[in-house]
Amino acid sequence: METAIKSKRIDITLSTQTLEQIDRIWPEFGYTSRSSFIDEAARRFALRLKKADMKRRLKAGYLDRAERDATFNNELDVLAPESV
């Protein structure tokens, strides 16, 4: 069973250039309306921002843990040096 997505009408302001570009593009790519095009574009952009933030936070976590792990490894070497 398909769930209907609720929509809400809002007023937005776009530059004339942006609106002209959207009006040229949306019919070419099979969108049923300007609104459906803008809705999908906004959802995709929001997801892209969310993914970029997640990657940034993961990288920061990796870097934080890398310093901790290096310290831990050095302490292990002092306690139990590898025999050659």
Residue pairs with C-beta under 8 A, 6 or more apart in sequence:
7 35
7 39
12 38
14 22
22 34
22 37
22 38
23 34
25 37
26 33
26 34
26 36
26 37
29 37
31 37
31 40
